[in-house]
Amino acid sequence: MSKQPRLVSTICEFREAIGLARREGKRIGLVPTMGALHEGHLSLVGAARAECGFCAVTIYVNPSQFGPRDDYARYPRSLEADLEALARGKADLVFAPGDGEVYPPGYSTWVEPPAVAAPLEGRHRPGHFRGVTTIVLKLLNMAGADAAYFGQKDYQQALVIRRMVEDLNVPIAIRVLPTVREADGLAMSSRNRYLTAAERQQAVILWQSLCLARDLVARGERRAAAVVERVQSLILSVRPARIDYVALVHPETLEPVGEIRQPSLATLAVVIGRTRLIDNVLLEPPAHPS
């Protein structure tokens, strides 16, 4: 049986453990999570260990990034199972604070997110990225890590964090790793466990629709509106699927693109049953379309 990582719940303990690792000559890799861990998270843990030598994982369901219509109350919390998974992944340290440790009485400071937070998720989840940037900056300050690791599935979140770090001169490298998928292509997500068996089968339409977008561009389609229309039609062929958005955007600014002449991001948010799922793929138009 793999040895479980050390579990701490206070900022003081967290900093002391990281300080000890530094004194041993190790670099620190940080993997911020909200728990309910899956293989996607463990891929980040593996990268942090390989690149830094010491991996600290945070597990905290951050209330400030959930809106009134979001799923904070039912968001899965499974600390014991998470610790077992992190033992297999060979994480070194887990920081799982309570709300009072993160937001003590009288807390009133918030981080205004950068401009790339405004469209897409920002439009559909007002206030979400204010909560994300605030908690991530707090965790980066608590850890003082050399690098922090995020997944491409949450593309806009990773971009928002990278811009925040650049704008505020935070001395840390932001590493974004490829999305880890199930065998049928569905992006791994903690929210997948909300899906019924039937909804789980339906949810693969997200990946199928992104593959359709990629194939259309590879075959020479350059009109973003045409790609979006085809993708939406495919998604809506599944019932009961509801589209929040399907968009083709510039991968750095998230501004909509009209003609797909350069690498672009196809991104979408779809509700299957009661579960809202997001996914994306980078589109690379061939230099000489056939």
C-alpha positions, 0 to 999 in steps of 0.5 A: 500500500502506498504511503498517504501524503501528509495532511494539514489543515492550517496555513501555518502547518502548510508553510512549515511543511513546504519550508522543510522541503525547501531546506531539503533542496526541493522545488515545490509544485502546487496542484490546487483542487476542489477534491473529488479527484480523478485521473486528470488531477493525478496527471497534474500530480505526476507532472508536479513531482517529475518537474519539481520533486515535491508535490503539494495538493490543496483540497478546498471547495471554494464557496466564493466561486459558486453562484446562487444557481451553482452546485456548491451544496452538492459538490462532491466531497470525498477527502478519504478517497482523495487521500487514497488516490493521492497516495497512489499518485505519490503526492507529498503534502495535502492542505485541506483547510476549513472555511474559517482558515481561508476566509476568517471573520471580517475577510473583505478583500477580493481580486478583480479578474482580468479581461479574459474572464468576461466572456464565456464562463464569465458571462454565464456565471457572474462573479465566478472568476472573482472567486477563482482569482481570489482563492488561487492567489491566496493559495499561491501566497500560502504555498510560495511554490515554484510552479502551479499545475492546471488542466486544459479542460478548464481552459478559460480558468487557466488563462485567467490565472496565467494573466493574473499571475503575469499582471500581478508579478507573482513569482510562479510558473503556471503549467497547463497540461492536456485534458485527460479523457475517458476511453470514449472521449468525455473529459474527466471531471468531478461533475461527471459523477452527477450523471445518471447512466443514461446521461453519461452515455449522452454526455459523450456528445460534447467530445463528438461535437468538438471532433466534428469542429476539428474535422470540418476545419481540417477539411477546409471550412473557414467560416466560424459561424458554419462550424458553430451551427453544425456543432450546435445541431449535433449537440441538440440531437441529444435529448435532454441537452441544453447549450449554454454556449458554443464558441470559436475564439482566439486562444489568447484573448477569447474574442470571437473569430469570424474566419478560422485562419489561425489556431482557434479554440472551440469551446462549449458548455452544455447541460446534460440533465442537471449537470453542466459540463464544459470542454474545448479543443484547439483547432489547427487549420492546415496551411494548404487546405485540400 
